[in-house]
Amino acid sequence: MDLKAHYANSKQRAVEEVKEITGGGLDHLINNAAVVSHISEFKTFKDFDDDFETLEKDLLESLEINILAVIKTVQAFIPLIRQGKQKKVLSISTGMADLELINATEVDFAAPYAISKGALNVTVAKYNALYKKEGILFLAVSPGYVATERNQVEPAKEDADKVAVLVQKFVGYAPHFERPLAPAESVSAVLSVLEKSSIANGDGGAFISHLGNKQWL
Ligand SMILES: NC(=O)c1ccc[n+]([C@@H]2O[C@H](COP(=O)([O-])OP(=O)(O)OC[C@H]3O[C@@H](n4cnc5c(N)ncnc54)[C@H](OP(=O)(O)O)[C@@H]3O)[C@@H](O)[C@H]2O)c1
């Protein structure tokens, strides 16, 4: 099966189904899907010094899923957002793409993921530059560190030490940090940020956390 054609059709089907349910408009679009590559999740640039091809493939796949798919989704749903009342498009980002956090914590692994989410933040700002005048709010919001299925899976033995290092770095960066959020806690915090944010408040194109500011943990 041609996978690209399959996904193009499924996106169009999703648009048609939403139209049928809502009568044509859409108030909120939330781009949540993303990939944290298993290849580079716990690897640094240095680990690919002798294997640029693997790094290239991994980075391109991260960009394909974490940005290009978001752009395709926005393209598909923007006509419905225009017809909606709230006109809000939220893309889930990560504090791991915040320059201040990277420089403060020196977390050096998972570069393709962080790069793709950093580019997502710029994409959101560019959409704001384009659509703010139409009253459409674009936001990039980090959900915090969340105990989703991905983070519940016991890490492979060789990665367990790296997870411990990451948590130590988080505690050093944010001493109040005790535990990941439960998914329901994160979702309600992100939805509250979505509800409170507006173009009138100057939030268009912002990259903020589940707390509505630059506190990522
Ligand atoms: N968990 C955290 O601590 C954390 C922190 C910061 C940011 N985030 C962000 O929060 C969002 C959700 O993360 P999560 O922890 O829930 O991750 P997750 O458990 O890995 O879930 C990722 C979701 O994205 C979907 N997805 C991945 N690749 C896809 C593709 N090519 N096409 C369609 N769907 C695809 C997956 O669908 P399938 O299940 O069908 O594969 C899954 O529903 C992501 O944007 C992530 O970057 C999470």
The ligand as an SDF file (V2000), in Angstrom:
LIG
                    3D

 48 52  0  0  0  0  0  0  0  0999 V2000
    5.6360   12.7590   28.0600 N   0  0  0  0  0  0  0  0  0  0  0  0
    6.3860   13.8250   28.2990 C   0  0  0  0  0  0  0  0  0  0  0  0
    7.0360   13.9460   29.3660 O   0  0  0  0  0  0  0  0  0  0  0  0
    6.4660   14.9230   27.2990 C   0  0  0  0  0  0  0  0  0  0  0  0
    7.2700   16.0400   27.6150 C   0  0  0  0  0  0  0  0  0  0  0  0
    7.3210   17.0870   26.7170 C   0  0  0  0  0  0  0  0  0  0  0  0
    6.5910   17.0400   25.5430 C   0  0  0  0  0  0  0  0  0  0  0  0
    5.8320   15.9350   25.2570 N   0  0  0  0  0  0  0  0  0  0  0  0
    5.0540   15.9720   24.0020 C   0  0  0  0  0  0  0  0  0  0  0  0
    3.7190   15.5730   24.2760 O   0  0  0  0  0  0  0  0  0  0  0  0
    3.1500   14.9230   23.1290 C   0  0  0  0  0  0  0  0  0  0  0  0
    2.6250   13.5490   23.5340 C   0  0  0  0  0  0  0  0  0  0  0  0
    3.7310   12.7970   24.0390 O   0  0  0  0  0  0  0  0  0  0  0  0
    3.5570   11.3830   24.7710 P   0  0  0  0  0  0  0  0  0  0  0  0
    4.4210   11.3720   25.9690 O   0  0  0  0  0  0  0  0  0  0  0  0
    2.0980   11.0690   24.9170 O   0  0  0  0  0  0  0  0  0  0  0  0
    4.2270   10.4600   23.6790 O   0  0  0  0  0  0  0  0  0  0  0  0
    3.8760    9.0020   23.2140 P   0  0  0  0  0  0  0  0  0  0  0  0
    3.3430    8.2020   24.3560 O   0  0  0  0  0  0  0  0  0  0  0  0
    5.0870    8.5130   22.4770 O   0  0  0  0  0  0  0  0  0  0  0  0
    2.6740    9.2510   22.1940 O   0  0  0  0  0  0  0  0  0  0  0  0
    2.9310    9.8570   20.9580 C   0  0  0  0  0  0  0  0  0  0  0  0
    1.6530    9.8670   20.1370 C   0  0  0  0  0  0  0  0  0  0  0  0
    2.0010   10.3530   18.8240 O   0  0  0  0  0  0  0  0  0  0  0  0
    1.4940    9.4360   17.8810 C   0  0  0  0  0  0  0  0  0  0  0  0
    2.3880    9.3590   16.7160 N   0  0  0  0  0  0  0  0  0  0  0  0
    3.7270    9.2340   16.7040 C   0  0  0  0  0  0  0  0  0  0  0  0
    4.1870    9.1620   15.4320 N   0  0  0  0  0  0  0  0  0  0  0  0
    3.0920    9.2510   14.6190 C   0  0  0  0  0  0  0  0  0  0  0  0
    2.8920    9.2390   13.2210 C   0  0  0  0  0  0  0  0  0  0  0  0
    3.9290    9.1270   12.3710 N   0  0  0  0  0  0  0  0  0  0  0  0
    1.6300    9.3550   12.7410 N   0  0  0  0  0  0  0  0  0  0  0  0
    0.5810    9.4590   13.5970 C   0  0  0  0  0  0  0  0  0  0  0  0
    0.7060    9.4830   14.9410 N   0  0  0  0  0  0  0  0  0  0  0  0
    1.9450    9.3710   15.4480 C   0  0  0  0  0  0  0  0  0  0  0  0
    1.4450    8.1040   18.5810 C   0  0  0  0  0  0  0  0  0  0  0  0
    0.5010    7.3020   17.9450 O   0  0  0  0  0  0  0  0  0  0  0  0
    0.5650    5.6780   18.1170 P   0  0  0  0  0  0  0  0  0  0  0  0
    0.2810    5.3890   19.5450 O   0  0  0  0  0  0  0  0  0  0  0  0
   -0.4940    5.2180   17.1670 O   0  0  0  0  0  0  0  0  0  0  0  0
    1.9480    5.2940   17.7220 O   0  0  0  0  0  0  0  0  0  0  0  0
    1.0190    8.5120   19.9890 C   0  0  0  0  0  0  0  0  0  0  0  0
   -0.3890    8.6430   20.0580 O   0  0  0  0  0  0  0  0  0  0  0  0
    4.2760   14.8530   22.0890 C   0  0  0  0  0  0  0  0  0  0  0  0
    4.1560   15.9610   21.2160 O   0  0  0  0  0  0  0  0  0  0  0  0
    5.5430   15.0010   22.9330 C   0  0  0  0  0  0  0  0  0  0  0  0
    6.6290   15.5300   22.2030 O   0  0  0  0  0  0  0  0  0  0  0  0
    5.7460   14.8920   26.1020 C   0  0  0  0  0  0  0  0  0  0  0  0
  1  2  1  0
  2  3  2  0
  2  4  1  0
  4  5  1  0
  4 48  2  0
  5  6  2  0
  6  7  1  0
  7  8  2  0
  8  9  1  0
  8 48  1  0
  9 10  1  0
  9 46  1  0
 10 11  1  0
 11 12  1  0
 11 44  1  0
 12 13  1  0
 13 14  1  0
 14 15  2  0
 14 16  1  0
 14 17  1  0
 17 18  1  0
 18 19  2  0
 18 20  1  0
 18 21  1  0
 21 22  1  0
 22 23  1  0
 23 24  1  0
 23 42  1  0
 24 25  1  0
 25 26  1  0
 25 36  1  0
 26 27  1  0
 26 35  1  0
 27 28  2  0
 28 29  1  0
 29 30  1  0
 29 35  2  0
 30 31  1  0
 30 32  2  0
 32 33  1  0
 33 34  2  0
 34 35  1  0
 36 37  1  0
 36 42  1  0
 37 38  1  0
 38 39  2  0
 38 40  1  0
 38 41  1  0
 42 43  1  0
 44 45  1  0
 44 46  1  0
 46 47  1  0
M  CHG  2   8   1  16  -1
M  END
$$$$
